């Protein structure tokens, strides 16, 4: 028997499907929209999904894609109206298990979901076996082959089964949530609820209610009792992103949960208990926050039982070609294309700064994919995007007073330019000078070699070593 999520904005359809599936012994969850369905999948274990194609907000296909990205692939059955069979067939190519047309034949529904449940059961057994062998698709989603990423994956495998609280730190866009996902799926709690919450996305006056729930009438708008994330995640894992944004009042309540496993809903007096593993992430320096008095020291040490640092993309440039290909392959699968990045385009991507890390790289690759009229995405398109981005940044600077001509940006003096290199390893200084000279020569390697005072073969050898 399986846990089946039904997503349909028609309440009559939801009730009918639930009655049929309950009668077959399945456990049924219901949602009226794609967004609600994704939230249900975060809060509970779901084996397969029955989803209407036409939904308010996210449609069935978009919901499926997001679910597969966040929770891994699972049997997904789409319900389509007549005339939409072509879309349904395309959905199967994109990962759907099957589709049903309206009006739904209930016998076919039972047979299709029985087959999906068997597939889900086999998938669970396969995942369990792969975990025993030290492999899991959650680790596979952390893309890269650099020594830093190999070390990160080894740490995840070592820490996952410990049950200890984990603090993940790293810059925005480095993939901290993927690390949290892997820690949960490789843990002994993998079959239990996995609840995620970005604390920065919740208004501070509502965060306590989100975490611990509230009683009816406890504040304006509290028209009914609500369970919080810690109650929903009982026996499982809760992932709190951007933990450094949490108010001091919420920190006190969180500390109590970590100390004795108890809490109260907002406006309630009853002590409730929960058993959760807590994984937190931050892009802030929490040690400094403790010294500044904006984060509790006792809470910091409760959270930071195990610390995992996710490296920035600049620290593992050798992974950029692998990541770029991964994003192109995924776009090809979604859009039915056959595009690929030119070698020169990949070389430029590898040299870029990537302050936004993997998230910025993914957005850049998708933009190139959409804008490229050709199957091979040319480097000239990337250079054009860089120039447009630079122009956009200059336009977004604070407006000058009317009739005032802004001063032209000045290049750093030779002394200032040298100071920027102080403290860097010689290899890194050499690498920067070579790429700067290549850019100055518009990619002309012969001219660059002459300016650098080295042979052309030497320049090619060094570029090959940089994997450019």
N, C-alpha and C positions, 0 to 999 in steps of 0.2 A: 504494500500500500504506500501511497506517496502523499507528500504535501503539495497541493496544487493551488496556484494563485490564479484567480479569475479576474481579468481587468476588462470592464465593460461599463460604459456610462449609462446603460439602461438597467435600472434596478430589477425589472421583471426578468431580464435575461440572467442577471447575476443570481437571482433566487432560483430560477429554473435549473441552471447549471449546477448550483450548489446542492440542490435536492438530488439530482441525478448522481453526482459524484459521491455525495455522502452515502447514498444507497449502495455504492460500489465499495465502500469501506475507506475511501480517501479522506484526508483532512483538507478542508477547503478554506482558503483566505480570499477575501474579496476587496477590490479597489475600483473606484469610479473614474480614475484617470491614470495616465502614465506616470505622472509625478507621485501620486499616492501609491501606485504599484511598486515603484522603485524604493519608496520609503518602507513599504511592507517587507521587501526583500532584504533591506538592511537590518530590520528588526527581528526577522524570523528565518528559519531554514525553509527554502523553497526548492522542490525537486523539478517541477515543470510548470509552465505558464500557458494559460488559455487567454488570448488577448484579441480584442476587436481591433481591426485595422484603423477604423475611423474613431478617433478620440478627441476630446477637447484638449487644446495645448499640444503636448507631444503626441504624435500618432503612434500606431502600433509598431511600425518599423523603427522609428527613432527610439522608442522605449526599449525595444529589443537590443539595438546597438549599444545603448548606454548600459543596459543590464549585463550584456556580455562583456563589456569593458570593465565594469566594476566588480562583477561577481563570477566571471568566467562563463563559459558556454553551458547551456542547459536546454532540454527539449522545449521548444517554443512553438505553440500552435496558434496561427492567426485565423481569425474569422473575417471573411470578406463578403461584400455584396456581389451580386451578379455583375459581370463586366470588369471585375477587378482581378480576375484569375491571372492575368499577365503580371500584375504587381506581386501577387502571391508567389508565382513561380520565381520571380526575381528575388523575393524574400528568402526562399529556400536556398538560392545560390549564396545569399548573404548569411546563412546560418540557421534559418527557421527549420523546425523539425517537419512540419506539415501545415496544411491549411484546410479549413472547412468553409463552405459557402452557405450563405443564408437563403432560406430558413435552414437552421442546422438540424440535420438528421441525428436524433439522439442515440440511435444504435451505432452510427458511425462515430459519434463523439466518444462513446464508451470504448469502442475498439481502438480509436486513435490514442486516447489518453492511457489506455492499458499498455499499449506499445510504448508510449512515451515514458510511463512509469518504469517499465522494464529497462528501458535505455538508461534512465536516471539511476536505477539500482546498479546496473553494470558499471556506470560511470563512477559511482561512489566506491564500489569495490576496486575499480582500477586506480582511483586516487589513493585509496588506502594502501594498495600494493606499492604504488609509486612512492608514497611517503616512507614506507618501510625500506625502500631502496635508496632513500635520501634524495628523491626528486619530487618536485611539485610544480604545477603550472604557475602557481603564484610567484615562484622564483623565476620562472621563465619570462614573466612579464617585466622583470627588472632587466632591461636589455643592456648588454655590454659584455666585453671579454677582457677588459683592462684588469690589471692586478688589483686595483682598488675595488672594482665591482666583484671580482672573485672573492676577495677578502670580506666584503660586505655580505655576500650570500653565505659564506661559511659562518659568519657571526650570527646571522639570522637562524640558520639551522641549529646552531649550538644553543642559542638563547630561547628559541620558540617553545621547546618542551619544558623549560624550567618553571614556567608559571610566574616568574618575577615581573614586577612592574617595569616598564621600559620607557625611557625618554629618548625620543628621536630628535636630533637637531640637524639643521642644515639650512641653506638658503632657500628662498621661495622657488618653486619649480624644479626641485631636484628629485622629487619622487618619494617624499616621506610617507605618503599614504600607501604607496605600493609596498613599502617595507612593513608598515603596520598590517596590511592585508596578508602578507606572507607569514608574519609572526602568528597571526590567528589561525590561518589554514594549516600550518605545520604544528600547531599546539594540540594538546589533549582536549581542548575545548572547541575544536573545529566544527563539530556537529551541533554546537550550541549557538545561541544568538550572538550576532556580531553587530554592534550598534556604533554608528559614527556620528560625530557632531563637531562642526567647526564653530568654536566658541566665539570667534571674531564676527561671525555672520548673525549672531543673536544679540538683540539689544540687551544691555547689561541688566535692566530691570526685569527682563524675562528669562534670563539665563538660568536662575535657580529653578524656575518652573520647568524649563526644558530638562534640566538634569534630574530633579527630584520629584517633579509632578506637583499638582496643587489640588486642593479641595474646592468643591463648589462654593462660590461666593467669597473666596479668599481675597479676590481683588476684582476690580471692574473688568467685565468681560469673561470672568471665570464662571460660565453658565453650567458647567458640569465637572465632575471629578476627572482628573487626567493623570495617567501614569507617566513618570519621568523616565529618562534614558536608563538610569541605574536600576529601576524596577524592571524595565523591559529586558535589559541585558543580563538579568540574574542567571548565574551559572555559566555565562559566556564571557565575551570580551567587549569592552567599550573603548573606542578610540576618540580621544579629544584632540582635535587639531587646534593650533594657535593657542596653546594653553597659557601663554604669557599675557593674553588679553583679558584674563579672568579677573574680576573685581576681588577686593580683599574679603568682602562678605561671602562670596561664593567659594573662595579659597578655604575659609574656615569650615564651611559645610563639607567640602571635598575632603579636607583633612580628617574630619570625623569618620567619614565613610571608610577611608583607608586605614584608620586606627582600629575601629571595632565593627565595621561592616554595617552600621546602622545609620538611618537618616529619617527625617520627617518631610512629608509633603508640605509645600507652602500653605500656611493656614491650618495645618493639622497638628495634632498632639500625639498621634499614635506612632510609636517607634517601629519602623520597618527595617527589615534586614535584607542584605543582598550579598551575593558572592560573585564578584566580577574580577577579571584581570584588567588592569588599566594600562593602556598604551597612550602616551601623549606625544605631541610633536610641537616644535616651535622653531621659528627662524630668528628668535631673539637670543641674547646672551643672558640666560636666566641667572647665572652666577652674579653678573653685574646688577641685574634687577634685584637680587637679594641684598647686595651691598647698598643699593640705592633706596631700599626699603619699600619697593613696590611689589615684591613677591616674598611670601613667607619662607623663611629658611627651613622650618620643620617640614613644610609641604614639599619643598624642593628635594630634600633628601628622601622623602617617601616616594616621590615620583622617579627619582634618578637612581633606582636600584641598579639598573643596567642602562648604560648610555650607548646609543648607536649614532654615529655621525655619518650622514649621507654626503659624499663628496660633491662639489660643484662640477659642472660640465667642463669648466676651464682646467680642472685638475685631471681630467681624463679625456683629453682631446682625441685619443686613439679610438674612443667609442663613438665619435660623431658620425663617421661614415656608416657604422652599423645601425645607429639610431635613425639616421636619415633614410636609409634603405628600408628599415622597419616601417617608418611612417609612410613612405611611398607605396610599399606593398599593401599596407592597410587601406590607403586611399584607392589604389587600383581595385582592391577587392570590393570596396563599397561602391565605387563609381563605374565598375566594369571597364577600366582603362588598362593601358599597358605602358604607362609613362615610366621614365627613369631619369635620374640626375646625370648630367655629364660629369666626367672626371674633373674638369676644371671647376665646375660648380661645387662639387664635393670638397675640392681643395680650398676654395674660398670659405665655405661653411666651417671648415676645420680651423681656419685662422681667425674667425670672428670672435668677439669678446663674450657673448652670451651671458649678460648680466641676469637675464630671466631664465637661464639654464634650459632644461629639457622642454619646459612648457613653451619658451620662446622659440626654440628650434622647431618644435612641432608646428607651431603657428606659421613660422616662416616657410617651412616645407609645404604646408597646405596652400599658402598663398601662391608660391611658385607653381604648384600643381594646377591651381585654378587659372592662373594667368598665362601659362605656357600654351601656345597654340600647337606646339610640336610634341612628338612622342619623347624626344630627348630634350630635357629642360636645360637651356643654355645658361652659361655663366653671365652673359650680358643682362639677362633678366634679373639675376640676383644683384648685380651692380646697380641696375636701375632702381631696384627696391631700396638699396642702401642709401642712394642719393635722395630718394623720396622721403625716407625716414629722417635723414639729416635735415632736409628742408622743413619737414613737419615739426621737428624739435625746435628749429630756429623760430618758426612762426608761433609756437606755443609759449615762447618766453614772455615774461611780463611786458605788457604794452608800454611803449615809450610815450612820453607826452606828445601831444599834437604838434606838428611842424618841427619835431626834433628828429634829426637823422641819427640812428643808432651807430655807435662806433663799430667799425669792422673788426672781427675777431683777429687777434694777433697771434702769430705762431710763437711758441716758447723760444726764448733765447738759447744759444748753444749751452750756456751754463745750466739753465733750467732743464733742458732736455737731458743733460748728463745726470742731474740730480734725480730724475725719474727712474734712472737705471740703477741707482745706488742700492746695494743690498740684494740685487738679483744674482743668481748663479751665472757664470760666464757662458754656459751653454744656452741659457735663456736669452741673455743679451745678444749673443750671436744669432740666434733664431729670429729675434725681433728685427735685428738690423737687416738680415737677408730678406725677410718678407717686406719690410719697409722699402728696401731698395727695389725689389720686384714691383711693388705698387708704383713707385716713382717712375719706373721704366715701363709702366703699362704692361707688365708681364713679359717683356723682352729679356730673355735669359742671357743672351750674349752680351747685351749692354749692361745688365746688372752685374754679370761676372767681371766685366772690365772695371766698373766703378768700385766693386768690392776688392779688386786686386787679386782675384783667384781665377783658376782655370775653369772653363765651362764644365769639364768632367767633374771637377770638385763640387761645383754648384749643384749639378744633377745628383751627385752622390749624397750631398747634404739634404737636398729636398726629398730624396727617396727615404733617408733616415727619418725625416719628419713626417713621412707618409703623406706628403702633399702632392 
